[in-house]
Amino acid sequence: MNTYKYVLNFIPRGLRVFFQMVYYRIKYIPYGCFYFTTREELKQLIKHINLYFYYNATKKKEYSEEIRFLNESSNTSDVATYIFPYSFVLKYKHEGVEVNVDNETGLLYVIHNGRKLFYSRDYLTKEGVQRRYNAVCIEQDEKSPHRYLSKTFNIDDNSVVADVGAAEGNFSIEIIDKAKMLYIFESDNKWVEALNKTFEPWKHKVQIIRKFVSNANNETCITLDSFFDENTVDFIKLDVEGAEISVLKGARAILSRNAPLRLAVCTYHYTNQALFIERMLKAKKFVYSYSDGYMLYIYNILCPPYFRRGLIRATK
């Protein structure tokens, strides 16, 4: 028998709970911020979550659905069941994704919304594309907290759209018909060839900008304020691996305009990111709401209470 558990048997329950609570608060609150990426670490994550909410029962109600799913349905061989702790992820299987090869370039592609969506040369195998595309489909499911658009938050016809952090361009290919002009900002050069191939049929209204979008202007970075200057932008989608606040700081003039503007901004990359972004948009007189649900972003340090808002949608 474990010595620790053996000793606990001889301590009165009330005192035992007190000591466990003190131990927990010493160990898991100040030092409870970790990466959870391996299978064993993912198992530990669930233990951390259950323990935290055991001693913080008043907060548990807000995340009861997510906690129940993690305890009953999460699978360490499928990280999506942790990142998106909801039953909708269970319907997605990467094996069913059809991957094709372009005869001209050799690039791999899938058919997304009836259009060819190309992948960079880093994707050497069909399975790699299958897994990547499957992950995109999960994050943009109608019930996903990562979904950019909704039934009540969409893009109007003939809009000028900025897709900041495009990667393979799945968002842009979905809204291409509504866009009067589409500006795709993607700093990762490995995606540029694939993006050019994907948007070749619409090159008359698509411009790909190979720079980081930030709050500075130099050889590698650009601000949205400097790019658009006095020109119109109607919709900005922002998903840049945690640099969202820097991008918004570089768009102060745009955010201060009285012209109509919609923003879809990711808020899950680090702790309290959602709160900072919310305050910035509130100060600029935006009306905003969060996407439904929460995410467990295991690719960054997770701290109690672990769950984060996925996306904020804002309108002026």
C-alpha positions in Angstrom: 0.0 0.0 0.0 1.1 3.5 -0.7 2.6 4.9 2.5 1.0 8.3 2.0 -2.5 6.8 1.7 -1.8 4.4 4.6 -1.0 7.3 6.9 -4.1 9.3 5.7 -6.3 6.4 6.9 -5.4 7.3 10.6 -6.2 11.0 10.2 -9.8 12.2 10.9 -11.6 13.0 7.6 -12.1 16.7 8.4 -8.5 17.1 9.2 -7.4 15.0 6.3 -9.4 17.2 3.8 -7.9 20.3 5.4 -4.3 19.0 5.0 -5.1 17.9 1.4 -6.4 21.4 0.6 -3.4 23.1 2.1 -1.1 20.7 0.2 -3.0 21.3 -3.0 -2.9 25.1 -2.7 0.9 25.0 -2.0 1.7 22.6 -4.9 -0.8 23.2 -7.6 -1.7 26.9 -7.5 1.7 28.7 -7.4 3.4 25.9 -9.3 0.5 24.5 -11.3 1.3 25.9 -14.7 2.5 23.2 -17.0 2.8 22.0 -20.6 0.6 18.9 -21.1 1.7 17.3 -24.4 2.6 13.6 -23.9 0.1 10.9 -23.2 1.1 10.7 -19.6 1.0 14.4 -19.2 -2.5 14.5 -20.7 -3.7 12.0 -18.1 -2.1 14.2 -15.5 -3.9 17.2 -16.9 -7.3 15.6 -16.2 -6.1 14.8 -12.6 -5.0 18.5 -12.2 -8.4 19.7 -13.5 -10.4 17.4 -11.2 -8.3 18.3 -8.2 -8.5 22.0 -8.8 -12.3 22.0 -9.2 -12.7 19.7 -6.2 -11.3 22.5 -4.0 -12.9 25.2 -6.1 -16.4 23.7 -6.4 -18.1 27.1 -6.9 -16.3 27.5 -10.3 -16.9 23.9 -11.4 -20.5 24.6 -12.7 -19.3 26.8 -15.5 -17.1 24.0 -16.9 -19.2 21.0 -15.9 -19.9 19.8 -19.5 -16.2 20.1 -20.4 -15.0 18.3 -17.3 -17.6 15.5 -17.8 -16.4 15.0 -21.4 -12.7 14.9 -20.4 -13.4 12.3 -17.7 -15.7 10.1 -19.9 -14.6 10.5 -23.5 -11.1 12.0 -23.9 -8.5 9.8 -25.6 -4.8 10.3 -25.3 -4.3 9.1 -28.9 -6.5 12.0 -30.1 -5.5 15.3 -28.7 -8.5 17.0 -30.2 -10.6 15.4 -27.5 -8.6 17.5 -25.0 -8.3 20.8 -27.0 -12.0 20.7 -27.8 -13.7 18.8 -25.0 -17.0 18.3 -26.7 -18.7 15.3 -28.3 -18.7 16.9 -31.8 -15.0 16.0 -32.2 -15.8 12.3 -32.1 -17.4 12.3 -35.6 -14.2 13.4 -37.3 -11.8 10.7 -38.6 -8.8 11.7 -40.6 -8.7 8.4 -42.5 -11.8 9.4 -44.5 -10.2 12.6 -46.0 -9.5 12.3 -49.7 -6.1 13.7 -50.8 -5.1 14.4 -54.4 -1.9 15.3 -56.1 -1.6 18.2 -58.5 0.1 17.0 -61.7 1.6 20.3 -62.5 3.3 21.2 -59.2 3.2 17.9 -57.3 1.5 19.7 -54.4 -1.1 17.8 -52.4 -4.6 19.2 -52.1 -8.1 18.4 -50.8 -11.5 19.6 -52.0 -12.8 22.1 -49.5 -16.3 23.6 -50.1 -15.9 22.5 -53.8 -12.6 24.2 -54.3 -9.0 22.9 -54.3 -7.1 23.7 -51.1 -3.4 23.2 -51.5 -0.8 22.2 -48.9 2.8 23.2 -48.6 5.7 21.0 -49.7 6.3 20.3 -46.0 3.4 17.9 -46.3 5.1 14.9 -48.0 2.4 12.3 -47.3 -1.3 12.0 -47.8 -1.7 11.0 -44.1 0.0 14.3 -43.1 -2.5 16.3 -45.1 -5.4 14.1 -43.8 -4.5 14.9 -40.2 -4.0 18.6 -40.8 -7.2 19.0 -42.8 -9.2 17.0 -40.2 -7.9 19.3 -37.5 -9.1 22.3 -39.5 -12.5 20.8 -39.9 -12.8 20.2 -36.2 -11.8 23.7 -35.3 -14.3 25.2 -37.7 -17.2 22.9 -36.8 -20.4 24.8 -36.1 -20.2 23.8 -32.5 -16.5 24.6 -32.1 -15.3 27.5 -29.8 -12.7 28.2 -32.5 -15.2 28.8 -35.3 -14.6 32.2 -36.9 -18.2 32.8 -38.2 -21.6 32.0 -37.0 -25.2 32.2 -38.2 -25.5 35.7 -36.7 -21.9 36.9 -37.4 -20.8 36.6 -41.0 -19.3 38.5 -43.9 -21.4 40.8 -46.1 -21.2 40.6 -49.9 -18.6 42.8 -51.6 -16.6 43.1 -48.4 -12.9 44.0 -48.1 -11.4 41.2 -46.0 -8.1 40.8 -44.2 -7.1 37.2 -43.3 -4.3 37.7 -40.8 -2.6 34.3 -40.2 -4.0 32.4 -43.1 -1.8 29.2 -43.1 -3.4 27.1 -45.9 -6.2 29.6 -46.4 -9.3 27.5 -45.4 -11.1 30.6 -44.1 -10.3 32.6 -47.2 -11.5 29.9 -49.6 -14.8 29.7 -47.7 -15.6 33.4 -48.1 -13.9 34.2 -51.4 -17.2 34.6 -53.3 -18.3 37.3 -50.8 -15.1 39.2 -50.9 -14.7 42.3 -53.1 -11.0 42.2 -52.2 -9.1 39.7 -50.1 -5.8 40.4 -48.4 -4.1 37.3 -47.1 -1.3 38.0 -44.6 0.9 34.9 -44.1 4.5 35.3 -42.8 5.4 31.7 -43.1 7.0 31.4 -46.6 6.3 27.7 -46.8 2.6 28.4 -47.3 3.0 31.1 -50.1 3.4 28.7 -53.0 0.3 26.7 -51.9 -1.7 29.9 -51.3 -0.8 31.2 -54.8 -2.0 27.9 -56.2 -5.2 27.8 -54.2 -6.2 31.3 -55.1 -5.0 31.3 -58.7 -8.6 31.4 -60.0 -9.2 34.6 -58.0 -5.9 36.4 -58.4 -7.7 39.5 -59.7 -9.0 40.1 -56.2 -6.5 38.3 -53.9 -3.3 39.8 -52.7 -0.9 37.7 -50.5 1.3 39.7 -48.2 4.4 37.9 -47.0 5.0 39.8 -43.7 4.3 39.4 -40.0 1.4 41.7 -39.0 2.4 43.5 -35.8 2.6 46.9 -34.1 5.8 47.9 -36.0 6.8 48.6 -39.6 10.1 47.2 -40.8 11.5 44.8 -43.4 9.7 41.8 -41.9 6.7 43.4 -40.1 3.8 45.6 -41.1 0.9 47.2 -39.2 -2.7 47.1 -40.5 -2.9 50.8 -40.0 0.0 51.4 -42.4 -1.2 48.8 -44.9 -4.7 50.1 -45.2 -3.9 53.7 -44.3 -7.1 55.5 -45.4 -8.5 52.5 -47.3 -11.5 50.5 -46.3 -11.5 47.2 -44.6 -14.8 45.6 -43.6 -13.7 42.3 -41.9 -10.6 41.2 -40.1 -9.9 37.6 -39.1 -7.0 37.4 -36.7 -5.3 34.1 -35.7 -1.6 34.6 -35.2 -0.4 32.2 -32.5 -0.7 34.6 -29.6 0.4 37.8 -31.3 -3.2 39.1 -31.6 -2.8 41.9 -29.1 0.3 43.2 -31.0 -1.7 43.2 -34.2 -4.6 45.1 -32.6 -2.1 47.7 -31.2 -0.9 48.2 -34.8 -4.5 48.8 -35.9 -5.5 51.5 -33.5 -6.5 53.9 -36.2 -8.6 51.3 -38.0 -10.3 50.4 -34.7 -11.0 54.0 -33.9 -12.8 54.7 -37.2 -16.5 55.2 -37.2 -16.9 53.0 -40.2 -18.5 49.6 -39.8 -16.0 46.8 -39.0 -16.2 43.2 -37.9 -13.4 41.3 -36.1 -13.0 37.6 -35.4 -10.0 37.4 -33.0 -8.6 34.2 -31.4 -8.3 34.5 -27.6 -7.1 31.1 -26.5 -3.3 31.1 -27.0 -2.3 32.1 -23.4 -3.9 32.8 -20.0 -5.9 36.1 -19.8 -5.5 36.9 -23.5 -9.3 37.1 -23.8 -9.5 39.6 -21.0 -6.9 41.9 -22.6 -8.5 41.8 -26.0 -11.9 42.4 -24.6 -10.7 45.5 -22.8 -9.1 46.8 -26.0 -12.2 46.3 -28.1 -14.5 47.7 -25.4 -12.4 50.9 -25.2 -12.8 51.3 -29.0 -16.6 51.0 -28.6 -17.1 47.6 -30.2 -20.0 45.4 -29.4 -18.6 41.9 -28.8 -19.4 38.4 -27.7 -17.5 35.1 -27.3 -17.9 32.0 -29.3 -19.7 29.2 -27.4 -17.6 26.9 -25.2 -14.0 26.7 -24.1 -10.7 25.3 -25.3 -7.8 23.5 -23.5 -4.8 24.8 -25.5 -2.2 22.2 -24.6 0.5 23.7 -26.8 1.1 26.5 -24.3 1.4 26.6 -20.6 -1.9 25.8 -18.9 -2.7 27.3 -15.5 -5.9 26.9 -13.4 -8.7 27.1 -14.2 -7.2 25.7 -17.5 -10.2 26.4 -19.8 -10.0 29.4 -22.1 -12.3 31.3 -24.4 -11.7 30.4 -28.0 -12.7 33.4 -30.0 -14.2 36.9 -29.6 -16.4 38.3 -32.3 -16.7 42.1 -32.4 -18.8 44.6 -34.4 -18.9 48.3 -34.9 
